[in-house]
Amino acid sequence: MSIFEIVMLLCFGAAWPSAIHKSWVSRTSKGKSLFFLIIVLVGYGSGILHKIFYNLDWVVLFYAVNCLMVTVDTVLYFRNAAFDHERDSCVRQVP
């Protein structure tokens, strides 16, 4: 366990609640990168696997919570993309 690893995870984790809130209230996927979200998920997943296979300690919970928050934001991305598609198709149908 490293205090620096914990601080890194806390700092990264502090940003996700506001990103989730913004995704929830904006109801649009514009300005959000699915590629970025997937990269972050892969990173947290790799951290979790490293902890499980090589250095299991309670810090894995920070990885799991962060991964859960990114997963929620990713799900909201798809929800918002559907809203965007719906809005775009309604705009095109207006004569």
LINTAHU-V623610 format. One record per pair of residues at least 6 apart in sequence whose C-alpha atoms are under 8 Angstrom apart, sorted by the first residue. I is the first residue (numbers start at 0). J is the second residue. D is the distance in Angstrom with one decimal. If there is no record, write none. Layout:
# LINTAHU-V623610
i = <I	I>
j = <J	J>
d = <D	D>
This chain:
# LINTAHU-V623610
i = <0	0	0	5	5	8	8	8	9	11	12	12	15	15	15	15	16	18	19	19	19	19	22	22	22	22	22	23	26	26	26	26	27	27	27	27	27	28	28	28	28	28	29	31	33	33	36	36	36	37	39	40	40	40	43	43	43	43	44	44	46	46	47	47	47	49	50	50	51>
j = <54	56	58	58	61	61	62	65	61	65	64	65	65	68	69	72	68	72	68	71	72	75	28	72	75	76	79	75	78	79	82	83	76	79	80	82	83	76	77	79	80	83	80	76	73	76	69	72	73	73	69	66	69	70	62	63	65	66	62	66	59	62	59	62	63	55	56	59	59>
d = <8.0	6.8	7.0	6.8	7.6	6.4	6.9	7.6	7.5	7.8	7.9	5.4	7.6	6.2	6.9	8.0	7.3	7.2	7.6	7.2	5.3	7.7	7.4	6.9	6.3	7.1	7.6	6.8	7.9	5.0	6.8	7.9	7.6	4.6	6.3	6.7	5.9	5.4	7.6	5.1	5.2	7.1	8.0	7.4	7.1	7.3	6.7	8.0	6.5	8.0	7.5	6.1	6.6	7.3	5.9	7.6	7.4	5.8	7.9	7.2	7.8	6.8	5.9	6.1	7.0	8.0	6.9	6.1	7.8>
